């Protein structure tokens, strides 16, 4: 009879996310993971298969958590433009922490189909949420009526990646806030 798990899978994944965010897949050892997760090596393999399985599970969880945080910001204010602003401000304030999504794209590009599927699903969901709020902001007269909402969403997502990469490269808070303000200014 198999022993029941003696750890919380979501807590363990959150710990793994922290390690992978900081060190990437290649820079992370199994020892680093089991230490951070507070589990034994065998529990890691029994639960996630291997380091790659854990990485994919961590990326899935990270994508869900980040999408949820973006959705919450987008809907946090009565006016759609203020929700867009809240999302950008949240991203800028969080940009000092490495992004697992951007990190995995930088590390693997589209060379791994399983990662590409995770990224595509997360991007579709976030893109759809942004398009919806941009359309409302256009109807409110807060975003240029001549802008294509699909293109605006793509622009904002690319800006988010740039802000996160700038932060990882050492950009200061003032510079990151400036990038966020310029991204929003482009919506007029």
Secondary structure, DSSP 8 states (H G I E B T S, - for coil): ------S-HHHHHHHHHHHHHHHTTTT--HHHHHHHHT--HHHHHHHHSSHHHHHHHHHHHHHHHHHHHHHHHHTSSSSHHHHHHHHHHHHHHHTTS--HHHHHHHHHTT--HHHHHHHHHHHHHHHHHHHHHHHHHHHTTSS-TTS-HHHHHHHHHHHHHHHHHHHHTT--HHHHHHHHHHHHHTT-
